[in-house]
């Protein structure tokens, strides 16, 4: 197959309700089935095998796409982009690496969705700095984690907490929150009707098979991330490891003041070391992930 876009897959543009019903029909694959199909694709470019790999993971792609509600874009288009990422993953998947397709595909699906969203939002709405992009995709999660779910401007203490957690400035948090205000689409929003009444997104989140697929993929991804992080820690010196561990890897983070006293430097210096260590760790994790074929290659 010369172009991944030629991989056959149902299109959500036909109607979301019908599409979500249709993808339920495709069975999930056992590890042995997945391996043999992937080998047929890698060794013989067998499009039937690729089709089965794609369709068995369409529910996972749809579930991930639902996590990107609230960006002001049609959900059908977001799902389509999720499927593009899935097909890219199938095209590049190497079954000999030792992990399941779902783990690999999650990276590609999210990357495809995020690229689409960034393309679709105007530069007026979204800045071009790395900090603004980080905020764009992580602000909602950060607000949810600290219980800042109300509309409108954030309370000062919430702004400070989010700025610290995401290593950005308070002004950037305030600005992005205002740009993205308007709230997420409701899980009870109607997505269509089949004659028996309207159907909501919440109805489709009850799909046990989809939940199992997502749970397995997330568990597998978590294990992969942990292994990568353990290996990537070697890029840090002993002081960076200790500060990062005490500030970001503990349930009860040590304060900047305590670490300042421990190391005999200012609180600001501790904060700088923490931020730089985190950046170095992220860069190393991404580099290792690309080397191992888990993360899509850099553009």
Buried (B, 14 or more C-beta within 10 A) or exposed (E): BEEBEEBEBBEBEEBBBEBBBBBBEBEBBEEEBBBBBBBBBBEEEBBEBBBBBBBBBBBBBBBBBBBBBEBEBEBBBBBBBBBBBBBBBBBBBEBEEEBBBBBBBBBBBBBBBBBBBBEBBEEEEBBEEEBBBBBBBBBBEBBEEBEBEEEEEBEEEBBEBBBBBBBBEBEBBBBBBEBBEEEBBEEEEEBBEEEEEEBBBEBBEEBEEBEEBBEBBBEBBEEBBEEBBEEBBEBBEEBBBBBBBBBEEEEEBBEBEEBBEEBEBEBEBBBEBBBBBBEBBEEBBBBBBBEBBBBBEEE
